Amino acid sequence: MPNTTSAEKALRQNLKRRAHNRSIRSALKTAVKKVRVAVAEGKVEDAQALYNLAAKKLDQSASKNLIHKNAASRTKSRLTKLIKSKQPK
């Protein structure tokens, strides 16, 4: 337990921030998973639309330092590669 009033306030802030970050990270993972599922089901057009949303969430998360910017870039690259591989030639 915190001993000082400032430590109590810091604890409250940390709990609030943790809950906020967890919800955003969960939404991010869901968006990425939806793209992967759409590609697996062969719905390339839907996957492309879902990718646009996922890319936006990845960029927002990277800008808020929720994830590293290179991790966001890497995930976007892998999703793009996955979608391109399933498109008819």
Order of alpha helices (4+ residues) and beta strands (2+ residues): alpha-alpha-alpha
